[in-house]
Amino acid sequence: MDPVPSAQVVYNGECIRRLRISSFKDIRKACVEDHTVQLRDIGHGARLCIEAETLALQAQGEGLYTLSNGPYMRRFLDGYYPMHVTMDVDYPEPCHAFARRGPRRRRSPV
């Protein structure tokens, strides 16, 4: 993350619930407000880990589902820049498996 006095992470309020901060580093204050995460005094090398339940998984019929996320962008001054995001997906039942994986996107250095 960029070292800035304040920032916020904004999610679509209709598609997210149980938003919480599981950890943060080199950030003086981090708190959840509705469907946003508010950050204050972000230092060099800051890290933020957020957990939530989302409606990113969409039923396609015949027992097939599509997981659709991103793109993840940050707004800074007058532009939008790509963010590096990692994601862990947990299913409560071990009966799910990936049928296919979409094209791998190139990561942009941030």
The first five atom37 places (N, CA, C, CB, O) and aatype in JSON, in Angstrom:
{
  "aatype": [12, 3, 14, 19, 14, 15, 0, 5, 19, 19, 18, 2, 7, 6, 4, 9, 1, 1, 10, 1, 9, 15, 15, 13, 11, 3, 9, 1, 11, 0, 4, 19, 6, 3, 8, 16, 19, 5, 10, 1, 3, 9, 7, 8, 7, 0, 1, 10, 4, 9, 6, 0, 6, 16, 10, 0, 10, 5, 0, 5, 7, 6, 7, 10, 18, 16, 10, 15, 2, 7, 14, 18, 12, 1, 1, 13, 10, 3, 7, 18, 18, 14, 12, 8, 19, 16, 12, 3, 19, 3, 18, 14, 6, 14, 4, 8, 0, 13, 0, 1, 1, 7, 14, 1, 1, 1, 1, 15, 14, 19],
  "atom_mask": [
    [1, 1, 1, 1, 1],
    [1, 1, 1, 1, 1],
    [1, 1, 1, 1, 1],
    [1, 1, 1, 1, 1],
    [1, 1, 1, 1, 1],
    [1, 1, 1, 1, 1],
    [1, 1, 1, 1, 1],
    [1, 1, 1, 1, 1],
    [1, 1, 1, 1, 1],
    [1, 1, 1, 1, 1],
    [1, 1, 1, 1, 1],
    [1, 1, 1, 1, 1],
    [1, 1, 1, 0, 1],
    [1, 1, 1, 1, 1],
    [1, 1, 1, 1, 1],
    [1, 1, 1, 1, 1],
    [1, 1, 1, 1, 1],
    [1, 1, 1, 1, 1],
    [1, 1, 1, 1, 1],
    [1, 1, 1, 1, 1],
    [1, 1, 1, 1, 1],
    [1, 1, 1, 1, 1],
    [1, 1, 1, 1, 1],
    [1, 1, 1, 1, 1],
    [1, 1, 1, 1, 1],
    [1, 1, 1, 1, 1],
    [1, 1, 1, 1, 1],
    [1, 1, 1, 1, 1],
    [1, 1, 1, 1, 1],
    [1, 1, 1, 1, 1],
    [1, 1, 1, 1, 1],
    [1, 1, 1, 1, 1],
    [1, 1, 1, 1, 1],
    [1, 1, 1, 1, 1],
    [1, 1, 1, 1, 1],
    [1, 1, 1, 1, 1],
    [1, 1, 1, 1, 1],
    [1, 1, 1, 1, 1],
    [1, 1, 1, 1, 1],
    [1, 1, 1, 1, 1],
    [1, 1, 1, 1, 1],
    [1, 1, 1, 1, 1],
    [1, 1, 1, 0, 1],
    [1, 1, 1, 1, 1],
    [1, 1, 1, 0, 1],
    [1, 1, 1, 1, 1],
    [1, 1, 1, 1, 1],
    [1, 1, 1, 1, 1],
    [1, 1, 1, 1, 1],
    [1, 1, 1, 1, 1],
    [1, 1, 1, 1, 1],
    [1, 1, 1, 1, 1],
    [1, 1, 1, 1, 1],
    [1, 1, 1, 1, 1],
    [1, 1, 1, 1, 1],
    [1, 1, 1, 1, 1],
    [1, 1, 1, 1, 1],
    [1, 1, 1, 1, 1],
    [1, 1, 1, 1, 1],
    [1, 1, 1, 1, 1],
    [1, 1, 1, 0, 1],
    [1, 1, 1, 1, 1],
    [1, 1, 1, 0, 1],
    [1, 1, 1, 1, 1],
    [1, 1, 1, 1, 1],
    [1, 1, 1, 1, 1],
    [1, 1, 1, 1, 1],
    [1, 1, 1, 1, 1],
    [1, 1, 1, 1, 1],
    [1, 1, 1, 0, 1],
    [1, 1, 1, 1, 1],
    [1, 1, 1, 1, 1],
    [1, 1, 1, 1, 1],
    [1, 1, 1, 1, 1],
    [1, 1, 1, 1, 1],
    [1, 1, 1, 1, 1],
    [1, 1, 1, 1, 1],
    [1, 1, 1, 1, 1],
    [1, 1, 1, 0, 1],
    [1, 1, 1, 1, 1],
    [1, 1, 1, 1, 1],
    [1, 1, 1, 1, 1],
    [1, 1, 1, 1, 1],
    [1, 1, 1, 1, 1],
    [1, 1, 1, 1, 1],
    [1, 1, 1, 1, 1],
    [1, 1, 1, 1, 1],
    [1, 1, 1, 1, 1],
    [1, 1, 1, 1, 1],
    [1, 1, 1, 1, 1],
    [1, 1, 1, 1, 1],
    [1, 1, 1, 1, 1],
    [1, 1, 1, 1, 1],
    [1, 1, 1, 1, 1],
    [1, 1, 1, 1, 1],
    [1, 1, 1, 1, 1],
    [1, 1, 1, 1, 1],
    [1, 1, 1, 1, 1],
    [1, 1, 1, 1, 1],
    [1, 1, 1, 1, 1],
    [1, 1, 1, 1, 1],
    [1, 1, 1, 0, 1],
    [1, 1, 1, 1, 1],
    [1, 1, 1, 1, 1],
    [1, 1, 1, 1, 1],
    [1, 1, 1, 1, 1],
    [1, 1, 1, 1, 1],
    [1, 1, 1, 1, 1],
    [1, 1, 1, 1, 1],
    [1, 1, 1, 1, 1]
  ],
  "atom_positions": [
    [[0.85, -1.18, 0.0], [0.0, 0.0, 0.0], [0.89, 1.23, 0.0], [-0.96, 0.0, 1.22], [2.02, 1.21, 0.49]],
    [[0.36, 2.29, -0.55], [1.1, 3.54, -0.57], [1.04, 4.21, 0.8], [0.55, 4.48, -1.65], [0.0, 4.17, 1.46]],
    [[2.13, 4.83, 1.24], [2.09, 5.58, 2.5], [1.33, 6.89, 2.31], [3.53, 5.85, 3.03], [1.84, 7.83, 1.7]],
    [[0.12, 6.94, 2.83], [-0.74, 8.12, 2.71], [-1.43, 8.37, 4.05], [-1.79, 7.93, 1.57], [-1.5, 7.47, 4.89]],
    [[-1.93, 9.59, 4.27], [-2.61, 9.9, 5.54], [-3.9, 9.11, 5.75], [-2.91, 11.38, 5.6], [-4.21, 8.72, 6.87]],
    [[-4.65, 8.87, 4.66], [-5.9, 8.12, 4.81], [-6.27, 7.46, 3.49], [-7.05, 9.04, 5.29], [-5.88, 7.91, 2.41]],
    [[-7.03, 6.38, 3.62], [-7.51, 5.65, 2.44], [-8.73, 4.85, 2.87], [-6.39, 4.72, 1.84], [-8.99, 4.68, 4.06]],
    [[-9.47, 4.36, 1.88], [-10.59, 3.49, 2.17], [-10.68, 2.4, 1.11], [-11.9, 4.28, 2.24], [-10.34, 2.62, -0.06]],
    [[-11.13, 1.23, 1.53], [-11.39, 0.11, 0.63], [-12.9, 0.01, 0.56], [-10.72, -1.25, 1.13], [-13.56, -0.13, 1.59]],
    [[-13.46, 0.07, -0.64], [-14.92, 0.12, -0.81], [-15.39, -1.13, -1.55], [-15.34, 1.39, -1.58], [-14.82, -1.51, -2.57]],
    [[-16.43, -1.75, -1.03], [-17.06, -2.93, -1.64], [-18.49, -2.6, -2.01], [-17.0, -4.14, -0.68], [-19.08, -1.66, -1.47]],
    [[-19.05, -3.37, -2.92], [-20.47, -3.25, -3.26], [-21.27, -3.75, -2.06], [-20.82, -4.07, -4.57], [-21.21, -4.93, -1.7]],
    [[-22.02, -2.87, -1.45], [-22.77, -3.2, -0.24], [-23.82, -4.28, -0.43], [0.0, 0.0, 0.0], [-24.23, -4.91, 0.54]],
    [[-24.28, -4.5, -1.67], [-25.29, -5.53, -1.94], [-24.68, -6.92, -2.08], [-26.06, -5.18, -3.19], [-25.4, -7.92, -2.07]],
    [[-23.36, -6.99, -2.22], [-22.7, -8.28, -2.5], [-21.75, -8.73, -1.41], [-21.95, -8.19, -3.78], [-21.03, -9.7, -1.61]],
    [[-21.74, -8.05, -0.27], [-20.77, -8.41, 0.77], [-21.44, -8.34, 2.14], [-19.54, -7.47, 0.72], [-22.31, -7.51, 2.39]],
    [[-21.01, -9.24, 3.02], [-21.49, -9.2, 4.41], [-20.39, -9.76, 5.3], [-22.83, -10.03, 4.57], [-19.44, -10.39, 4.84]],
    [[-20.55, -9.51, 6.58], [-19.58, -9.95, 7.59], [-18.15, -9.51, 7.25], [-19.62, -11.47, 7.74], [-17.2, -10.27, 7.4]],
    [[-18.03, -8.29, 6.8], [-16.73, -7.7, 6.48], [-15.99, -7.46, 7.78], [-16.89, -6.37, 5.67], [-16.53, -6.87, 8.71]],
    [[-14.74, -7.93, 7.83], [-13.93, -7.7, 9.03], [-12.45, -7.65, 8.66], [-14.19, -8.8, 10.07], [-12.02, -8.19, 7.64]],
    [[-11.7, -6.99, 9.51], [-10.25, -6.89, 9.34], [-9.63, -8.0, 10.19], [-9.71, -5.48, 9.76], [-9.84, -8.04, 11.4]],
    [[-8.88, -8.89, 9.57], [-8.24, -9.95, 10.33], [-6.85, -9.55, 10.81], [-8.17, -11.22, 9.5], [-6.38, -10.03, 11.84]],
    [[-6.17, -8.67, 10.06], [-4.88, -8.16, 10.52], [-4.47, -6.94, 9.69], [-3.78, -9.26, 10.44], [-4.95, -6.75, 8.58]],
    [[-3.58, -6.14, 10.26], [-2.98, -5.04, 9.52], [-1.63, -4.72, 10.13], [-3.9, -3.8, 9.52], [-1.39, -4.98, 11.31]],
    [[-0.76, -4.13, 9.31], [0.6, -3.82, 9.73], [0.98, -2.45, 9.18], [1.61, -4.91, 9.25], [0.66, -2.13, 8.04]],
    [[1.64, -1.66, 9.99], [2.09, -0.32, 9.62], [0.94, 0.59, 9.19], [3.11, -0.4, 8.51], [1.09, 1.4, 8.28]],
    [[-0.2, 0.44, 9.85], [-1.37, 1.3, 9.68], [-1.8, 1.68, 11.1], [-2.55, 0.57, 8.86], [-2.05, 0.8, 11.92]],
    [[-1.89, 2.98, 11.39], [-2.23, 3.4, 12.76], [-3.63, 2.98, 13.16], [-2.08, 4.9, 12.89], [-3.86, 2.5, 14.27]],
    [[-4.6, 3.17, 12.24], [-5.98, 2.84, 12.56], [-6.64, 2.21, 11.35], [-6.76, 4.09, 13.02], [-6.5, 2.71, 10.23]],
    [[-7.37, 1.12, 11.58], [-8.14, 0.45, 10.53], [-9.46, 0.01, 11.14], [-7.36, -0.78, 9.91], [-9.48, -0.65, 12.18]],
    [[-10.56, 0.38, 10.5], [-11.87, -0.02, 11.02], [-12.86, -0.21, 9.88], [-12.41, 1.04, 12.02], [-12.72, 0.36, 8.8]],
    [[-13.87, -1.05, 10.14], [-14.93, -1.32, 9.17], [-16.09, -0.39, 9.44], [-15.38, -2.81, 9.24], [-16.53, -0.24, 10.58]],
    [[-16.6, 0.24, 8.39], [-17.81, 1.05, 8.45], [-18.7, 0.63, 7.3], [-17.49, 2.59, 8.38], [-18.37, 0.86, 6.14]],
    [[-19.82, 0.0, 7.6], [-20.74, -0.53, 6.59], [-19.98, -1.45, 5.63], [-21.42, 0.63, 5.82], [-19.47, -2.49, 6.05]],
    [[-19.91, -1.09, 4.34], [-19.24, -1.91, 3.35], [-17.88, -1.32, 2.94], [-20.13, -2.08, 2.13], [-17.42, -1.52, 1.81]],
    [[-17.26, -0.58, 3.87], [-15.94, 0.01, 3.6], [-14.98, -0.31, 4.74], [-16.06, 1.54, 3.41], [-15.39, -0.62, 5.86]],
    [[-13.7, -0.23, 4.43], [-12.65, -0.3, 5.45], [-11.93, 1.03, 5.43], [-11.65, -1.51, 5.19], [-11.4, 1.43, 4.39]],
    [[-11.92, 1.72, 6.55], [-11.32, 3.04, 6.67], [-9.92, 2.9, 7.27], [-12.21, 3.99, 7.54], [-9.73, 2.22, 8.28]],
    [[-8.93, 3.54, 6.63], [-7.54, 3.43, 7.06], [-6.97, 4.82, 7.34], [-6.69, 2.71, 5.99], [-7.26, 5.77, 6.62]],
    [[-6.16, 4.92, 8.39], [-5.51, 6.18, 8.75], [-4.02, 5.96, 8.98], [-6.17, 6.79, 10.02], [-3.61, 4.94, 9.54]],
    [[-3.23, 6.92, 8.55], [-1.78, 6.92, 8.74], [-1.14, 5.62, 8.27], [-1.45, 7.15, 10.21], [-0.69, 4.8, 9.07]],
    [[-1.12, 5.44, 6.96], [-0.59, 4.24, 6.33], [0.91, 4.44, 6.1], [-1.33, 3.93, 4.97], [1.32, 5.4, 5.45]],
    [[1.7, 3.53, 6.65], [3.16, 3.64, 6.54], [3.72, 2.86, 5.38], [0.0, 0.0, 0.0], [2.99, 2.18, 4.66]],
    [[5.02, 2.97, 5.19], [5.73, 2.23, 4.14], [5.64, 0.73, 4.44], [7.22, 2.68, 4.05], [5.81, 0.31, 5.58]],
    [[5.37, -0.06, 3.42], [5.28, -1.51, 3.6], [4.03, -1.97, 4.33], [0.0, 0.0, 0.0], [4.0, -3.09, 4.84]],
    [[3.0, -1.13, 4.39], [1.76, -1.48, 5.09], [1.08, -2.68, 4.43], [0.8, -0.28, 5.13], [1.15, -2.86, 3.21]],
    [[0.42, -3.47, 5.26], [-0.34, -4.63, 4.78], [-1.69, -4.64, 5.47], [0.43, -5.96, 5.04], [-1.83, -4.22, 6.62]],
    [[-2.69, -5.15, 4.74], [-4.05, -5.23, 5.26], [-4.65, -6.55, 4.83], [-4.91, -4.03, 4.76], [-4.58, -6.91, 3.65]],
    [[-5.23, -7.29, 5.76], [-5.91, -8.54, 5.45], [-7.37, -8.41, 5.87], [-5.22, -9.76, 6.18], [-7.68, -8.11, 7.02]],
    [[-8.27, -8.63, 4.9], [-9.7, -8.46, 5.11], [-10.4, -9.79, 4.86], [-10.27, -7.35, 4.17], [-10.06, -10.52, 3.93]],
    [[-11.39, -10.1, 5.69], [-12.22, -11.28, 5.5], [-13.66, -10.84, 5.3], [-12.1, -12.26, 6.7], [-14.1, -9.85, 5.88]],
    [[-14.4, -11.59, 4.45], [-15.8, -11.25, 4.19], [-16.49, -12.42, 3.52], [-15.91, -9.98, 3.32], [-15.84, -13.34, 3.01]],
    [[-17.79, -12.38, 3.53], [-18.6, -13.29, 2.73], [-19.12, -12.47, 1.56], [-19.78, -13.94, 3.57], [-19.66, -11.38, 1.74]],
    [[-18.95, -13.02, 0.35], [-19.37, -12.27, -0.84], [-20.3, -13.11, -1.72], [-18.15, -11.82, -1.64], [-20.39, -14.33, -1.57]],
    [[-20.96, -12.44, -2.62], [-21.8, -13.12, -3.61], [-21.05, -13.2, -4.94], [-23.15, -12.37, -3.79], [-21.64, -13.0, -6.0]],
    [[-19.78, -13.51, -4.88], [-18.96, -13.61, -6.09], [-19.17, -14.93, -6.81], [-17.5, -13.44, -5.74], [-18.82, -15.05, -7.99]],
    [[-19.74, -15.91, -6.14], [-19.97, -17.23, -6.74], [-21.39, -17.26, -7.3], [-19.74, -18.38, -5.69], [-22.36, -17.14, -6.55]],
    [[-21.52, -17.44, -8.6], [-22.82, -17.41, -9.26], [-23.16, -18.77, -9.84], [-22.84, -16.35, -10.37], [-22.34, -19.39, -10.52]],
    [[-24.38, -19.26, -9.58], [-24.84, -20.54, -10.13], [-25.05, -20.41, -11.63], [-26.14, -21.0, -9.43], [-25.67, -19.45, -12.1]],
    [[-24.54, -21.39, -12.39], [-24.69, -21.41, -13.84], [-25.64, -22.51, -14.3], [-23.33, -21.58, -14.5], [-25.88, -22.66, -15.5]],
    [[-26.17, -23.28, -13.36], [-27.05, -24.39, -13.69], [-26.27, -25.7, -13.79], [0.0, 0.0, 0.0], [-25.05, -25.69, -13.96]],
    [[-26.97, -26.81, -13.7], [-26.4, -28.14, -13.79], [-25.24, -28.35, -12.83], [-25.94, -28.41, -15.2], [-24.29, -29.07, -13.15]],
    [[-25.32, -27.73, -11.64], [-24.29, -27.9, -10.64], [-22.99, -27.16, -10.9], [0.0, 0.0, 0.0], [-21.99, -27.42, -10.24]],
    [[-22.99, -26.24, -11.86], [-21.8, -25.47, -12.19], [-21.91, -24.06, -11.63], [-21.57, -25.44, -13.71], [-22.99, -23.48, -11.59]],
    [[-20.77, -23.51, -11.21], [-20.71, -22.17, -10.63], [-19.53, -21.41, -11.23], [-20.6, -22.24, -9.09], [-18.54, -22.01, -11.64]],
    [[-19.65, -20.1, -11.27], [-18.58, -19.23, -11.74], [-18.2, -18.29, -10.61], [-19.0, -18.45, -13.01], [-19.05, -17.64, -10.01]],
    [[-16.9, -18.22, -10.34], [-16.38, -17.27, -9.37], [-15.83, -16.08, -10.13], [-15.28, -17.93, -8.46], [-14.88, -16.21, -10.91]],
    [[-16.42, -14.91, -9.92], [-16.04, -13.72, -10.67], [-15.66, -12.62, -9.7], [-17.19, -13.26, -11.61], [-16.45, -12.24, -8.84]],
    [[-14.44, -12.11, -9.84], [-13.94, -11.04, -8.98], [-13.11, -10.06, -9.79], [-13.1, -11.61, -7.83], [-12.63, -10.37, -10.88]],
    [[-12.96, -8.87, -9.24], [-12.06, -7.89, -9.82], [-12.65, -7.2, -11.04], [0.0, 0.0, 0.0], [-13.81, -7.44, -11.38]],
    [[-11.91, -6.38, -11.69], [-10.51, -6.08, -11.37], [-10.42, -5.25, -10.09], [-9.84, -5.35, -12.53], [-11.34, -4.51, -9.74]],
    [[-9.3, -5.37, -9.41], [-9.07, -4.61, -8.2], [-8.2, -3.41, -8.55], [-8.4, -5.48, -7.09], [-7.08, -3.56, -9.03]],
    [[-8.73, -2.25, -8.3], [-8.05, -1.01, -8.67], [-8.01, -0.08, -7.46], [-8.75, -0.32, -9.87], [-8.84, -0.19, -6.55]],
    [[-7.05, 0.8, -7.46], [-7.02, 1.84, -6.43], [-7.04, 3.19, -7.13], [-5.76, 1.7, -5.51], [-6.42, 3.37, -8.17]],
    [[-7.75, 4.11, -6.55], [-7.8, 5.46, -7.11], [-6.78, 6.31, -6.37], [-9.23, 6.07, -6.99], [-6.76, 6.34, -5.14]],
    [[-5.96, 6.97, -7.12], [-4.95, 7.84, -6.53], [-4.83, 9.08, -7.4], [-3.57, 7.1, -6.39], [-4.58, 8.99, -8.6]],
    [[-5.02, 10.23, -6.79], [-5.03, 11.5, -7.49], [-6.04, 11.46, -8.63], [-3.62, 11.84, -8.02], [-7.24, 11.39, -8.37]],
    [[-5.6, 11.49, -9.88], [-6.56, 11.55, -10.98], [-6.62, 10.25, -11.79], [-6.21, 12.69, -11.89], [-7.1, 10.28, -12.93]],
    [[-6.16, 9.15, -11.25], [-6.18, 7.91, -12.03], [-6.48, 6.69, -11.19], [0.0, 0.0, 0.0], [-6.58, 6.76, -9.97]],
    [[-6.63, 5.57, -11.87], [-6.86, 4.28, -11.24], [-5.69, 3.37, -11.56], [-8.22, 3.65, -11.71], [-5.21, 3.33, -12.7]],
    [[-5.23, 2.64, -10.57], [-4.05, 1.8, -10.72], [-4.36, 0.39, -10.22], [-2.84, 2.4, -9.96], [-5.1, 0.23, -9.24]],
    [[-3.81, -0.64, -10.87], [-4.1, -2.01, -10.45], [-3.5, -2.32, -9.08], [-3.57, -3.01, -11.47], [-2.44, -1.8, -8.72]],
    [[-4.18, -3.16, -8.33], [-3.71, -3.6, -7.02], [-3.37, -5.07, -7.07], [-4.77, -3.33, -5.93], [-3.97, -5.83, -7.84]],
    [[-2.41, -5.49, -6.27], [-2.09, -6.89, -6.12], [-2.97, -7.43, -4.99], [-0.55, -7.11, -5.82], [-2.9, -6.97, -3.85]],
    [[-3.8, -8.41, -5.32], [-4.73, -8.99, -4.34], [-4.56, -10.5, -4.36], [-6.21, -8.59, -4.66], [-4.49, -11.1, -5.43]],
    [[-4.49, -11.1, -3.18], [-4.51, -12.57, -3.1], [-5.81, -12.98, -2.44], [-3.27, -13.11, -2.29], [-6.37, -12.23, -1.63]],
    [[-6.29, -14.16, -2.78], [-7.58, -14.6, -2.27], [-7.52, -16.08, -1.9], [-8.7, -14.36, -3.32], [-6.97, -16.89, -2.64]],
    [[-8.08, -16.4, -0.75], [-8.27, -17.78, -0.33], [-9.76, -18.07, -0.39], [-7.69, -18.05, 1.11], [-10.57, -17.26, 0.09]],
    [[-10.14, -19.2, -0.96], [-11.55, -19.59, -1.05], [-11.75, -20.8, -0.16], [-11.97, -19.89, -2.54], [-11.09, -21.82, -0.34]],
    [[-12.68, -20.69, 0.79], [-13.0, -21.8, 1.69], [-14.41, -22.28, 1.42], [-12.85, -21.38, 3.16], [-15.36, -21.5, 1.41]],
    [[-14.55, -23.58, 1.2], [-15.86, -24.21, 1.07], [-16.09, -25.07, 2.3], [-15.97, -25.06, -0.25], [-15.17, -25.77, 2.74]],
    [[-17.29, -25.02, 2.88], [-17.53, -25.82, 4.09], [-17.6, -27.32, 3.81], [-18.81, -25.36, 4.74], [-17.4, -28.12, 4.73]],
    [[-17.88, -27.72, 2.58], [-18.0, -29.15, 2.26], [-16.89, -29.56, 1.31], [-19.39, -29.46, 1.64], [-16.59, -28.83, 0.36]],
    [[-16.26, -30.71, 1.53], [-15.15, -31.13, 0.67], [-15.59, -31.71, -0.67], [-14.32, -32.14, 1.38], [-14.75, -32.23, -1.41]],
    [[-16.88, -31.66, -1.02], [-17.35, -32.28, -2.25], [-17.19, -31.38, -3.48], [-18.79, -32.66, -2.09], [-17.51, -31.81, -4.59]],
    [[-16.71, -30.15, -3.32], [-16.55, -29.25, -4.45], [-15.17, -29.41, -5.08], [-16.77, -27.8, -4.0], [-14.19, -29.69, -4.4]],
    [[-15.12, -29.22, -6.37], [-13.85, -29.26, -7.1], [-13.92, -28.28, -8.25], [-13.54, -30.7, -7.62], [-15.01, -27.95, -8.72]],
    [[-12.77, -27.8, -8.71], [-12.73, -26.89, -9.84], [-12.79, -27.69, -11.13], [-11.45, -26.01, -9.8], [-11.98, -28.6, -11.34]],
    [[-13.74, -27.35, -12.0], [-13.87, -28.02, -13.29], [-12.87, -27.45, -14.28], [-15.3, -27.88, -13.83], [-12.3, -28.18, -15.08]],
    [[-12.66, -26.12, -14.22], [-11.69, -25.48, -15.11], [-11.34, -24.13, -14.53], [-12.25, -25.33, -16.55], [-12.09, -23.56, -13.74]],
    [[-10.22, -23.66, -14.91], [-9.74, -22.38, -14.43], [-9.64, -21.43, -15.6], [-8.38, -22.52, -13.7], [-9.19, -21.81, -16.68]],
    [[-10.06, -20.2, -15.4], [-10.02, -19.2, -16.47], [-8.6, -18.82, -16.82], [0.0, 0.0, 0.0], [-7.65, -19.31, -16.21]],
    [[-8.45, -17.94, -17.79], [-7.1, -17.53, -18.21], [-6.37, -16.83, -17.08], [-7.18, -16.61, -19.43], [-6.95, -16.05, -16.33]],
    [[-5.09, -17.11, -16.97], [-4.28, -16.47, -15.94], [-3.92, -15.07, -16.4], [-3.0, -17.31, -15.64], [-3.43, -14.87, -17.51]],
    [[-4.16, -14.11, -15.54], [-3.85, -12.73, -15.87], [-2.43, -12.41, -15.45], [-4.84, -11.76, -15.19], [-1.94, -12.9, -14.43]],
    [[-1.78, -11.6, -16.25], [-0.45, -11.13, -15.87], [-0.56, -10.18, -14.71], [0.27, -10.46, -17.05], [-1.44, -9.32, -14.69]],
    [[0.31, -10.32, -13.76], [0.32, -9.4, -12.62], [1.11, -8.16, -12.98], [0.92, -10.08, -11.36], [2.19, -8.23, -13.57]],
    [[0.55, -7.03, -12.62], [1.25, -5.77, -12.82], [2.02, -5.45, -11.56], [0.27, -4.63, -13.18], [1.48, -5.62, -10.46]],
    [[3.25, -5.01, -11.66], [3.99, -4.63, -10.44], [3.36, -3.39, -9.83], [5.49, -4.37, -10.75], [3.07, -2.41, -10.53]],
    [[3.14, -3.44, -8.52], [2.57, -2.28, -7.81], [3.43, -1.92, -6.64], [1.16, -2.56, -7.34], [3.11, -0.98, -5.91]]
  ]
}
